């Protein structure tokens, strides 16, 4: 290639394609997607949700990067040969849902969310919007448009 990196030398350094992609995903989680880990530390469930959606909008519409996010883009682009990559991404996204569910379960226990709130349901609700924001960004939606969508999603958030 242009950088003098061959497939053989790359796989020697990183293992197979799946190992390479897993390492890329780890870097992505520590970099652009680190907003999720920060959001989980917000003091209220509403602030967690607000930070997740704001982060999704900002990461998906960065002017210096491709639109969307790795977790969604990789799934859309992987094709038939990328089944293991798609599976890895699905597992990664499900891990995000799990972390949100745990945080929202704590919010219910703390009285920050109403009793009877289903933590898994609202975690999926939030991730559906976050992933949808990334898909819409790939389609050309602007940061302002997507922030309005995020604000609309938050209007349905359960009261404390």
PEDAVEN-V617913 format. One record per residue. RES is the residue in three letters. PHI is phi as a letter, one per 20 degrees, with the letter a starting at -180 (* if undefined). PSI is psi as a letter, one per 20 degrees, with the letter a starting at -180 (NA if undefined). OMEGA is omega as a letter, one per 20 degrees, with the letter a starting at -180 (none if undefined). Layout:
# PEDAVEN-V617913
RES,PHI,PSI,OMEGA / RES,PHI,PSI,OMEGA
This chain:
# PEDAVEN-V617913
UNK,*,r,a / UNK,f,h,a / UNK,e,j,r / UNK,m,j,r / UNK,d,p,r / UNK,e,r,r / UNK,g,g,a / UNK,f,g,a / UNK,f,h,r / UNK,f,g,r / UNK,f,h,r / UNK,f,h,a / UNK,f,h,a / UNK,d,i,a / UNK,n,b,a / UNK,e,a,a / UNK,g,g,a / UNK,f,g,r / UNK,f,g,r / UNK,f,g,a / UNK,f,h,r / UNK,g,g,r / UNK,f,g,r / UNK,f,g,r / UNK,f,h,r / UNK,f,g,r / UNK,f,g,r / UNK,f,g,a / UNK,f,h,r / UNK,e,h,a / UNK,d,d,a / UNK,g,h,a / UNK,e,j,a / UNK,f,i,r / UNK,f,h,a / UNK,f,g,r / UNK,f,g,r / UNK,f,g,a / UNK,f,h,a / UNK,f,h,a / UNK,e,i,r / UNK,f,q,a / UNK,f,h,a / UNK,c,q,r / UNK,f,g,r / UNK,f,g,r / UNK,f,h,r / UNK,g,g,a / UNK,f,g,r / UNK,f,g,a / UNK,f,h,r / UNK,f,g,a / UNK,f,h,r / UNK,f,g,r / UNK,f,g,r / UNK,f,g,r / UNK,f,g,a / UNK,f,g,a / UNK,f,h,a / UNK,f,i,a / UNK,c,k,r / UNK,f,p,a / UNK,f,h,a / UNK,e,j,a / UNK,c,r,r / UNK,f,q,r / UNK,f,q,r / UNK,n,a,r / UNK,c,q,a / UNK,g,g,a / UNK,f,h,r / UNK,e,g,a / UNK,g,g,a / UNK,g,h,r / UNK,f,h,a / UNK,f,h,a / UNK,e,i,a / UNK,f,h,r / UNK,m,a,a / UNK,f,h,a / UNK,f,i,a / UNK,e,k,a / UNK,g,g,a / UNK,f,h,r / UNK,f,g,r / UNK,f,g,r / UNK,f,g,r / UNK,f,g,r / UNK,f,h,r / UNK,f,g,r / UNK,f,g,r / UNK,f,g,r / UNK,f,h,r / UNK,f,h,r / UNK,f,h,r / UNK,f,g,r / UNK,f,g,a / UNK,f,g,a / UNK,f,g,r / UNK,f,g,r / UNK,g,g,a / UNK,f,g,r / UNK,f,g,a / UNK,f,h,r / UNK,f,g,r / UNK,f,g,r / UNK,f,h,r / UNK,f,g,a / UNK,f,h,a / UNK,e,i,a / UNK,n,j,r / UNK,f,h,r / UNK,d,q,a / UNK,g,q,r / UNK,g,q,a / UNK,n,i,r / UNK,f,p,r / UNK,e,o,a / UNK,g,h,r / UNK,f,g,a / UNK,f,g,a / UNK,f,h,r / UNK,f,g,r / UNK,f,h,r / UNK,g,g,a / UNK,f,g,a / UNK,f,h,r / UNK,f,g,r / UNK,f,g,a / UNK,f,g,r / UNK,f,h,r / UNK,f,h,r / UNK,g,g,r / UNK,f,g,r / UNK,f,g,r / UNK,f,h,r / UNK,f,g,r / UNK,g,h,a / UNK,f,i,r / UNK,o,j,r / UNK,f,q,a / UNK,e,r,r / UNK,g,g,a / UNK,f,g,r / UNK,f,g,a / UNK,f,h,r / UNK,f,h,r / UNK,f,h,r / UNK,f,g,r / UNK,g,g,r / UNK,f,h,r / UNK,f,g,r / UNK,g,h,a / UNK,f,i,r / UNK,f,h,r / UNK,e,j,a / UNK,f,p,a / UNK,f,q,r / UNK,f,q,r / UNK,f,NA,none
